[in-house]
Amino acid sequence: MESAKNKPLRTLRINFASLREIKNLQTMKTIEEVLIKLDEIIAWSITNKSPIGYFACTYKSMTLAVLDGVKKKKFEDGNRMITLDLAFATRYFEALDNYQNKKKCSNAWFTAFEA
């Protein structure tokens, strides 16, 4: 039996039906909401053995660091950091939505999702 590691990336694609059940990917207003969605994506990725969770895990640790920094007033402008984090989240979830619906997303996002 051929291992998944040796299969071309295209054969590793899975049905995104259950990932589509993670609603409101682009309507978050707080970092905490972003973290909840990332946890849902990570859980889905583990269940479905999908590489999509790799970036979500990395992004979650960075988002937690930003939130911690804001709470501890480590940033000159905490609100600006929250705005930046939410803007990035919107781009990430938009790209993920496009990817799972087989719409165009940038090569950088495509590579991250196919990791």
Phi, psi and chi 1 to 4 in degrees:
 res  aa     phi    psi   chi1   chi2   chi3   chi4
   1 MET       -  134.0  176.6  178.9 -107.9      -
   2 GLU   -76.5  133.7 -171.7  177.0    1.4      -
   3 SER   -77.2  155.8   74.0      -      -      -
   4 ALA   -61.0  -29.6      -      -      -      -
   5 LYS   -63.0  -33.1 -171.3 -168.9 -112.6 -176.6
   6 ASN   -90.3   -5.8  -63.8  -32.8      -      -
   7 LYS   -80.7  147.2  -71.0 -177.2 -179.0  179.2
   8 PRO   -61.3  152.0  -15.5   24.1      -      -
   9 LEU   -54.4  -39.4  -71.5  175.5      -      -
  10 ARG   -58.3  -33.2  -65.6  -78.6  179.1 -135.7
  11 THR   -77.3  -11.8   61.9      -      -      -
  12 LEU   -85.0   -9.3  -69.3  174.4      -      -
  13 ARG   -62.0  144.7  -71.1 -166.5 -176.8 -115.4
  14 ILE  -126.0  171.3   47.3  103.9      -      -
  15 ASN   -74.2  125.4 -178.1  -21.2      -      -
  16 PHE   -89.9   10.9  -74.2  108.6      -      -
  17 ALA   -53.4  -45.9      -      -      -      -
  18 SER   -73.2  -29.7   58.9      -      -      -
  19 LEU   -67.7  -32.6 -176.7   57.2      -      -
  20 ARG   -64.9  -18.8  -73.0 -171.3 -170.3  109.3
  21 GLU   -71.9  -14.8  -67.5  171.0    8.5      -
  22 ILE   -76.6  101.2  -60.5  173.3      -      -
  23 LYS   -83.9  164.5  -58.7  -69.2 -177.3 -161.2
  24 ASN    55.4   43.8  -57.1  -39.8      -      -
  25 LEU   -64.2  -21.0  -72.2  178.7      -      -
  26 GLN  -115.0   17.3  -61.8  172.0   28.3      -
  27 THR  -120.7   23.4   59.9      -      -      -
  28 MET   -76.0  143.2  -79.5  133.4  -48.1      -
  29 LYS  -119.2   -6.9  -57.3 -145.3 -178.3  -46.6
  30 THR  -135.4  158.4   67.4      -      -      -
  31 ILE   -63.6  -35.6  -68.7  178.0      -      -
  32 GLU   -60.6  -38.3  -69.4   84.2   -1.4      -
  33 GLU   -65.9  -38.3  -70.8  175.2  -46.1      -
  34 VAL   -60.8  -45.3  170.8      -      -      -
  35 LEU   -62.2  -38.2  -70.3  166.4      -      -
  36 ILE   -62.3  -45.8  -70.6  167.3      -      -
  37 LYS   -65.1  -39.0  -66.2  -58.9  175.7 -168.3
  38 LEU   -63.2  -41.3  -71.2  170.7      -      -
  39 ASP   -61.1  -39.1  -77.3  -20.1      -      -
  40 GLU   -64.6  -41.6  -69.2  174.4    8.6      -
  41 ILE   -66.6  -42.5  -68.8  166.4      -      -
  42 ILE   -62.9  -45.9  -67.7  164.4      -      -
  43 ALA   -60.8  -44.2      -      -      -      -
  44 TRP   -60.6  -42.7  177.9   89.9      -      -
  45 SER   -64.2  -39.0  -61.7      -      -      -
  46 ILE   -65.7  -48.1  -68.6  167.5      -      -
  47 THR   -59.1  -40.5  -60.5      -      -      -
  48 ASN   -98.1    5.8  -68.4  -80.4      -      -
  49 LYS    50.9   48.9  -62.2 -178.8  175.4  143.9
  50 SER  -105.8  139.9  170.3      -      -      -
  51 PRO   -70.6   -7.6   25.6  -33.0      -      -
  52 ILE   -59.1  -28.4  -74.3 -163.6      -      -
  53 GLY   -71.5  -18.9      -      -      -      -
  54 TYR   -59.8  -51.2  -65.4  136.3      -      -
  55 PHE   -66.9  -39.4 -175.9   82.6      -      -
  56 ALA   -58.6  -38.9      -      -      -      -
  57 CYS   -64.8  -45.7  -73.7      -      -      -
  58 THR   -63.5  -45.2  -58.2      -      -      -
  59 TYR   -64.1  -37.4  179.2   34.9      -      -
  60 LYS   -62.1  -44.3  179.0 -177.4  175.8 -176.9
  61 SER   -65.0  -36.2   57.8      -      -      -
  62 MET   -68.6  -40.3  -67.3  -54.3  -61.0      -
  63 THR   -65.7  -40.2  -58.7      -      -      -
  64 LEU   -61.8  -39.0  -75.8  167.3      -      -
  65 ALA   -65.8  -40.5      -      -      -      -
  66 VAL   -63.8  -47.1  168.6      -      -      -
  67 LEU   -60.1  -43.9 -179.1   59.7      -      -
  68 ASP   -61.9  -43.4 -176.0   58.0      -      -
  69 GLY   -62.7  -39.5      -      -      -      -
  70 VAL   -65.1  -46.5  168.5      -      -      -
  71 LYS   -63.0  -34.5  -73.6  179.9  176.8  178.8
  72 LYS   -91.8    7.8  -68.0 -179.9  178.1  176.3
  73 LYS    56.1   41.8  -59.4 -170.1 -174.4  -55.5
  74 LYS   -83.1  -12.4  -69.3 -172.4  174.6 -168.8
  75 PHE  -104.3  145.8  -59.9  110.4      -      -
  76 GLU   -59.8  -38.1 -172.0  176.4  -56.0      -
  77 ASP  -135.8   91.0 -173.3  -16.1      -      -
  78 GLY   -60.2  -38.4      -      -      -      -
  79 ASN   -63.8  -36.4  -73.8  -27.8      -      -
  80 ARG   -65.2  -38.6 -179.5  175.8   53.8 -163.7
  81 MET   -66.6  -38.3  -69.6  -55.2  -64.4      -
  82 ILE   -63.9  -44.7  -68.7  168.7      -      -
  83 THR   -60.6  -43.2  -60.0      -      -      -
  84 LEU   -63.1  -44.8  176.6   64.2      -      -
  85 ASP   -61.9  -43.6 -167.7   87.5      -      -
  86 LEU   -67.7  -34.9  -67.6  172.9      -      -
  87 ALA   -65.0  -43.4      -      -      -      -
  88 PHE   -65.2  -41.2 -175.0   82.7      -      -
  89 ALA   -58.8  -43.7      -      -      -      -
  90 THR   -58.9  -44.2  -62.0      -      -      -
  91 ARG   -65.0  -42.2  -70.8  177.8 -176.5 -129.1
  92 TYR   -62.4  -50.8  166.7   65.8      -      -
  93 PHE   -67.6  -32.5  -66.9  124.3      -      -
  94 GLU   -64.0  -46.0 -150.4  170.2   75.0      -
  95 ALA   -64.9  -41.5      -      -      -      -
  96 LEU   -63.0  -42.6  179.8   56.5      -      -
  97 ASP   -60.8  -44.8 -172.8   56.9      -      -
  98 ASN   -62.2  -45.2  -74.2  -18.5      -      -
  99 TYR   -59.9  -48.5  176.4   79.5      -      -
 100 GLN   -69.6  -21.7   69.7 -175.2   12.9      -
 101 ASN   -98.7   14.0  -71.2  -58.1      -      -
 102 LYS    57.8   35.0  -59.9 -174.0 -171.0  -60.6
 103 LYS  -100.4  167.7  -65.1  179.4 -176.7  173.7
 104 LYS   -68.2  134.2 -175.0  175.2  169.6   63.9
 105 CYS  -136.3  161.5   65.1      -      -      -
 106 SER   -62.9  159.1   72.4      -      -      -
 107 ASN   -60.0  -35.4  -72.8  -21.3      -      -
 108 ALA   -63.1  -46.2      -      -      -      -
 109 TRP   -66.9  -42.8  -75.8  121.5      -      -
 110 PHE   -56.6  -45.5 -178.0   81.3      -      -
 111 THR   -63.2  -42.2  -59.2      -      -      -
 112 ALA   -62.1  -40.8      -      -      -      -
 113 PHE   -74.2  -26.1  -62.1  142.5      -      -
 114 GLU   -91.3   -2.4  -67.3  -87.1  -38.6      -
 115 ALA   -45.0      -      -      -      -      -
